[in-house]
Amino acid sequence: MPSPFPGMNPYLERASVWPSFHQNFLTAALFQLTARLGPEYVATVGTRMYIHEPPAEERRLVGLTDVGVYPPSGAVSGATAVAAPAYGTLPLGVQVERARFLEIRDKDGFGLVTVIELLSPSNKYAGDDHEQYLRKRWEVLRSRTHFVEIDLLRGGGRMPLDGLPECDYCAIVSRVEERPRVGIWAWHLRDPIPAVPIPMREGDADVLLDVKAVLDQVYDGGGYAKYTYSGPPEPRLAPDDAAWAAPFLPPARS
């Protein structure tokens, strides 16, 4: 069953739902694009890694997972431990986040043709991840690679872009041959989601990414109707939008 909303489903933007939806959306988009690409192209998943390390004053030693396995301090063991030449401490709380995106590549030389990003909250809210994303974005925009950026999140600031109209959601398409000009697809909560053109090599036709079809496939296949509506949308809808959205909500499960 597809998402009940005619456009973006605001309940998929909830913090407890979005990480799963983001990953599944990219996978479904990969499958759709693969079916539509010409034989000279391949679609792949790219990954960036972000390392989050707490300040030194917040680090703690990693404790034992099961102290019952080890003898208490000072107890005599049947075996003699080998002393290490040096000792250090392990910081607790270092997190590694993997950010995924899509790539269109030339099949023969595997050259990068187009990068497709689906924004996450960490890309949009101020902080180290936001700054790292902007640097990666700038690197692509300075290269000979097309760039597509899809924003299905109402929360957070918009990415730097002159001329973006007021909207709830948007997608931009930056073609190598048109920079610095970019194409903008902007829409509101109540609007249908437009298909987004994915540029290929010069002389080859664009491939359309049907965003709504991908969303519906993920919504159905991922079983999001079972738990997506357990809380309000994030950010909350304005009163008039909440009234508009109410008829689309599925019946509450007992």
Steps between C-alpha positions, in 0.01 A plus 500: 500500500650838404537792737156660555627853438493638144849641543762466771386318813598732789495213749798345323702803612483394865840440663407140586399425141728703274830302529333180384301680232811680372692176451208317344418793272851498355483126441162525325619799295806299398277219373272739311790681335674174410187389314488829307868558422646429161744209466799736517425607858491343847352630826691439822486597868775724632586544868659777704613445858463753781684438829346656812743513790407660835727763661785361709332596828194291410689179413491203733678168511318214334370275779489124513195350329474220757700549820407151622731348240806665651657449847468793739784747525797352683388139458760245400448352156626167378670670205739792490395795286756626253583864560458731201782733402264798541144569619228742397127550546211450262256791465134411544241654277682522168231454237540433131213612278476385141320732262383337179426654163456382143738521207448458129817372335617421151500122463823470302736737680292520819535877485271697726216667309244613760477515880153477656454606863195455722548744787495389863451715812876494566554665160253779575562596863803706601796294617804306383298262280333796329836661427649174373202449271534851359868434427416177316222679315742773391752242381239343273384839372858588406543173309372376164227301676128575493342551842144426618384584852158398635362649822196318642534657845315811615727539804840668501639772279516486125828434324669813358318588178406834347153520351335218693127581535314451827417131529474200729707266281727539203742337260780665307679381188840648426619411151868535422434698183260745673688593817460715698135489395300214654155363432259518796195287571321640806169389648285514812356234728170489313656482154583187299869411501658579162718253314865610506717478185836330548757631248716263297800560276469773238284379214308245711146564622425555868363211703198594713498403866135454603538606863139427596515149355818434699338639817193281455708190439703561814195588709330176402799268505638639825174466691508865607123513548546278807689757707545827311189657649579427867593865552452839335696613194836663565496796468135527598260616233336840509134477611361540148741239359416263788132535418574433132711193586254342744280325237805325355600334825428128521268377778669464836608144573363344817 
